[in-house]
Amino acid sequence: MKLSLAKLPTVVEFLPKLSQEYEREIFIKRDDMTELVSSGNKIRKLEFLLADALRKDCKVVFTCGGIQSNHARATAHLAVKLGLKPVLFLRVPNPKTITDQAISQKCETAEEQIPNGNLLIDKLLGAELVTVSVQEYARIEEIYEEHRDRFEKNGLKVYTIPEGGSNSLGAMGYVMAAAELCTQLNLNEFDAIYCAVGSGGTYAGLLAGLRYIGYRVPVIGINVTKSSSEIFVHKILEIIDGLRKFGIDLSIKGEDVNILDDFSGPAYAVPTEADLECIKHVASIEGIVLDPVYTAKTFRGMLETSKKGQKVLFIHTGGLFGLFAQANRFAKS
Ligand SMILES: *Cc1c(COP(=O)(O)O)cnc(C)c1O
């Protein structure tokens, strides 16, 4: 059972100018247009996860992510729409960074900082925000337990959604997206499909869905984190294995999971100058706006690893709000 929250199907577009410039055919699946406030890839997973929360009669939703998490923002928005209370556990780099930012914004305290990007939306939605350190984030399950009691002692059952919504149930959203894609394009004509890998659920669902329907097209994941591709291969195979309980029984091997580490940049959520140039270039010639955390790194990975004459599909997974949070990186240009 799933909810119907996203505006589907999302369109597939051809990018004529970039295709000409790079001498290959570049198509883009506009999953940045799944919704407005809850835009991006996470809504497809949340259609399944929040249906499960409602079915289990939960009233509160816990989830976690970085301070500018797209997943947390989408969860908060959909929770509010469904009458659930969102509690977001957001990782802050370290206290010093906050203070530096507060000083540069001439605020007395970190609390007075001007919220922007996803965080602004989280606040407008009235989500409860719990900021956690990097160390606390590493043991998020324990932190959840410390907060769960506050709600459950009042009879409010808590539903916890993993980082990025990336478990097997969430990945079902991208199994369905694979089925949607097959009605839009002849995937046998494509040399590769590219998507970002942040927590792995999008990639896992997409690969599983395509293989289940019978397509052999390579799916290339661009790792945007500093965790190694081996860790992701393992996690993705685990997620796919868990799809068995939903009737998707596949024997996918590690060799079929293709994750590239070379485009992750200096750190998660930190783009390189080349990524920023890519954002400007793609926006100015095709009117497609990429984000600095996921899709710019992935788009660049696609341009650099695909070959002349090939036909490729890019999954635009969203992230627009996160761009505003990094407006300072565009100050000079
Ligand atoms: C979360 C996210 C991704 C990565 O998807 P995962 O399923 O977490 O690997 C890609 N792009 C954007 C914009 C995201 O918010």
The ligand as an SDF file (V2000), in Angstrom:
LIG
                    3D

 15 15  0  0  0  0  0  0  0  0999 V2000
   18.7850   12.3180   -1.0170 C   0  0  0  0  0  0  0  0  0  0  0  0
   19.1200   12.8670   -2.3380 C   0  0  0  0  0  0  0  0  0  0  0  0
   19.8160   12.1010   -3.3010 C   0  0  0  0  0  0  0  0  0  0  0  0
   20.3720   10.7530   -2.9990 C   0  0  0  0  0  0  0  0  0  0  0  0
   19.4130    9.7440   -2.9200 O   0  0  0  0  0  0  0  0  0  0  0  0
   19.6730    8.4990   -1.9840 P   0  0  0  0  0  0  0  0  0  0  0  0
   18.4800    7.6520   -2.1810 O   0  0  0  0  0  0  0  0  0  0  0  0
   19.7890    9.0400   -0.5970 O   0  0  0  0  0  0  0  0  0  0  0  0
   20.9430    7.8580   -2.4080 O   0  0  0  0  0  0  0  0  0  0  0  0
   20.0430   12.6520   -4.5340 C   0  0  0  0  0  0  0  0  0  0  0  0
   19.6390   13.9000   -4.8290 N   0  0  0  0  0  0  0  0  0  0  0  0
   18.9940   14.6720   -3.9450 C   0  0  0  0  0  0  0  0  0  0  0  0
   18.6250   16.0530   -4.3410 C   0  0  0  0  0  0  0  0  0  0  0  0
   18.6880   14.1880   -2.6640 C   0  0  0  0  0  0  0  0  0  0  0  0
   18.0560   14.9610   -1.7910 O   0  0  0  0  0  0  0  0  0  0  0  0
  1  2  1  0
  2  3  1  0
  2 14  2  0
  3  4  1  0
  3 10  2  0
  4  5  1  0
  5  6  1  0
  6  7  2  0
  6  8  1  0
  6  9  1  0
 10 11  1  0
 11 12  2  0
 12 13  1  0
 12 14  1  0
 14 15  1  0
M  END
$$$$
